[in-house]
Amino acid sequence: MKIYEVGGAVRDSLLSLEYHETDWVVVESSPQQMIELGFTPVGKNFP
């Protein structure tokens, strides 16, 4: 499983700005494996 931080948090971090939410992309995993590892389904795009 590979997990990548993406989106505005990455941009804001590079610009030394404060950010309040983080988006993640997870690859090489199944929804069931992610749930077993403690991930919580959020929104329509889980996994």
Secondary structure by P-SEA (a helix, b strand, c coil): cbbbbbcaaaaaaaacccccbbbbbbccccaaaaaaacccccccccc
